[in-house]
Amino acid sequence: MASMDILDLHIKSTITDRILHPIQHGDFNSAIINLPSILDKLYTNIPDKRRSSFGRVYTIKVLSKYLYSQFMDAQLPVYDVASRIFELSSEARSRGVALGILSYYGLEEYQRVFSYFELTAAGEDWEIREFAQMFFRKLTQKYPMEVKSFLCKLAKSDNPNHRRFVAETLRPVQENQWIYRKPEYSLSILRLLFREPLAYPRTSVGNNLSDLARRLPELVITIVKELVSNGDTNSYWIAYRACRNLVKKEPLTVMDSLSVDEYRYKKRIYKRSDFM
């Protein structure tokens, strides 16, 4: 997704007056109260025709990045400030902004921020979980080995939200285009979830492979065959889900790999007899 400038001079001035100055004076509560209204102003600045593509998540990305730069310029202790905002906030978007700031801080000091992502990835608030996996992705490319150890630990967690976080943070979306060049990195972690018993994280594993198939169909077909050969019901479910994009272009290959004569996804049915 291309970037878009929604920070105008008025909003920047408002951020200085209502966020930066209160924090410099130790008034975190006032700053936190003002965060949602600033996010609303940013959302208003998104052109109507582009809101469906960008939306409110984009405003959190923009504000967190801008606040990180402002805190750095003001020589504030960024980690302490972001941690304080996170801990004092009760509103999901405000906590999302704090996570975003922590993710930028983590590009220099990753060890200090992992605990926040582990905490939020396990939480009950699905919005916070989504913000966590979105912001964590930038750390993976800079610290691949350190992140790999962290994600492997979460992949073995008893908490299904942790396991879903692993699959989601490794999806080859816009921030993770590099995964198409180095798929074995993500797959080496994702394989820990190839027998996932619960639907919530298991769906994410299947979606991850389905995304990967858009550019690496042969690789994903190989993985599908591997999953089917496991003889495990959950592995087969993931294999089936992984084919939802592949079947559009290679229906017979998909049906052969899954050992079926028809493939159903949503309202579409692909039958072997239709392609013979």
N, C-alpha and C positions, 0 to 999 in steps of 0.2 A: 504494500500500500504506500503510495507516494505521500510525502509529508505535506502539510498545509499549515500556513501561518495564521493562527487564530488569536495570537497574543497582540492586541493593539496597544497603543500608548496608554489609553485610559485604564485598561486592565492591569498593565504593568505598574502604573501609579497606584492603583488600588491594592495590588499585592504588596507593594512597598509600605503603604500606610497601614494596612489591616493585617498583614501577615509578618513581614520582616521586622517592622519597628516594634510591635508588641513582643515578639520573640526576643529581640535584643534587650528588652526591658524585663524579660522573665515572665511575661504575661502570656503563657501558652494557651490558656482557656479562651481568651479573646481571639487569638489567631485561629484556633481550631473551629470556633463558632463561625468564622468568616469563610472557611474553606468551601463549604457547599455552594454558597452564593457566587463565589468566583468561578467555580466549576460550571455553574448554570450560565454565567456570562460567556464563558468560553464556548459552551454548547450553542448558545444563541449566535455566535460568530461563525458557526459552520453553515455554509450555504444549504438551503433546503434540499437540493438535489443530491447532496453528498452525505447527508446525515445517516442514511441507511448503511453507508459504507464505513463511516468514521464513528459516529455516535459518541456516547458518554465515556466509553473506555478510552477513546482518543484524548479526551479532555484531561483525564487523569494522567496519561502519559506526558502530555504537554506540560501540565502544571508541575508534576514531580521533577521533570528535567529542568524546568526554569528555576524552581525553588532550590534545587541542588546547586545550580550555578550562582544564584544569589547568596546562598549561605556560604559558599566557598569565597566569593568576592568580599563578603563581609567578615571573613575570617572567623566564622562561628564554628563550634565543634559539631560538625555535620552529623556524626553518628549519634551523639547525645541528643541533639535537637530532633532528629527523625525518630529516634527511639521514644522520646518523650511524647511526640505527636501521636505515635502509634498507640502508646499505652493509655493516653488520656482520651483518645477518640472513641466514640461509640458508634459513629456513622460509618457505614462500609466504605463510602467513597473517600472519606478523610483518611481512613486507615490504609486505603489503597494508595493514596498520595504518599503517605509515610513509607510504605513498602517500596514505592518507586524511587524515592530518595535514597533509601537504604541500598537498593540495587545499584545505583550509580556509585555510591560510596563503596560498595562491594567490589567494584572494578579495581580498586586499589587495596582493599582490606577484606577479602572475601571471607576470611575465617570468622569475622565478627558478625556477619549477617546471616550465615547459614541457619542459625537457631531460629531466627524470625520466620524464615521460609518453612522450616520444619514445623513450627508451631501453627502457622496459618494454613499450611497444606492439610493439616489434620483436623482443622476446625469444622464447626457445623454450618458456618455461613458460606454458602456456595459462591457468593460474589467475591469474598475475600480469597477463596481458593482459586478462583479464576484470575484475579489480580496477581496472586503469588506465582502461578505457573507462567503467566505472561512476562512478568518482570525478571523471573529467574533465568530466562533463556539467555540473556546477555552475558551471564557469568559463565555459561557452559563453553562458549567458544574461546574465551580468554583463559579459563582454567579447566581444560578438559579432563585431566587426570584427577584433580581434586574433586571436581563435580561428579565424575564417574563413581568415585568411592562413596560420595554422599548419596547419590541416586541409587546405587546398588543396596545401600543400607535401607533406604526407604522402600525399595522394591520388595524387601523381605520383612517389612513392618507388618504387624497385626492389624494396623489401621487401614481399611480399604481406601480411605481418602489419600493416604500417603502413596499407595500403589497407583492410584489414578493420576496423582500429581506427576509421577515418574513418566507415565505414558504420554500425558498431555504436554509436559515441558519439552519432550523430545519429538513432537510432531513437526514435520518439515514445512512449517508455515513461513510467513514472510521473514520473521526474524531468524529462522533456522534453515535458510536455503542451503547453507553449507553442508547440511546433512545429506543432500543428494550427492555431494562429492565424496563424502566419507560415511556411507550408510552403516558400515560395520561398527562404527562407534556407538550409534544409537541401538543397533540390533544386539550388540553384546550386553547391553543393559536390559533391553526389552525382552530378551529370551528368558529372563528370570520370571516373567509374567505370562509365559506361553501356556501355562496350565491354570491361569487365574480362575478361581471358583465363583467369584461374585460378579454380577452383571455390570455394576457401575464402573469398576476399573477395567473389566474385560472388554466392554464396549469401546473404551478409549484405546486399548491395545489394537483392536480390530480396525478402528478408524485411523490409527497411526500407520498401519500397514497399507490401508487403502489409499491414504495420501501418498505414501512412498511409491505406490504402483503407478502414479500418474507419470513419473519420469523413469522409473526403474521396473518396468513390468516383468522382465525375465527374472530379476532377483526375487520379486515378491512371489512369483509362481513357484520358484524353488522353495521358498519359505512355506508356502501353502502346502506343498507336497510333504515337507518336513512335519508340519503340524498334523496333517492327516495321518501320517505314518505313526504318530505317537499313540494312536488308539485311545486317546483321551477325549471325552465328550467336550470339555471346555476348550481344548486345543482345536478341535474341529469347528466349534462355534466361531472362534477367532479366525480360522482359515476362511470360513464362509463369509464372514463380515469383511475380511480383507479383499474379497473379490468384487465388491459392489461397484467399483470403477472399472476393474479389469473386464468384467463380463460384457460391458458395452462394446468393447473392441475385439475381445478374444473369447466369445461365448463357449466354443467347443473346447478350447484349452482349459477354461475354467471348469467346465463340467467334467472333463477328463480328470483334472487334478483333484476334484472333490468326489469323484466316482458317483456322479448323479446324472440323471437324464433331463433334469430341469433345474433352473436356478430362479428363486423368487426373491425379489427385493422391493419392498413397498408394494405398489400396485402392478409392477412390471414382472412378467413371467417369461423366461427364456427357456425354450424347449429344444432338446437336441434334434427332434424331428423337423424343426423349422429350418435347420441349417444343413441338413443332409441332402 
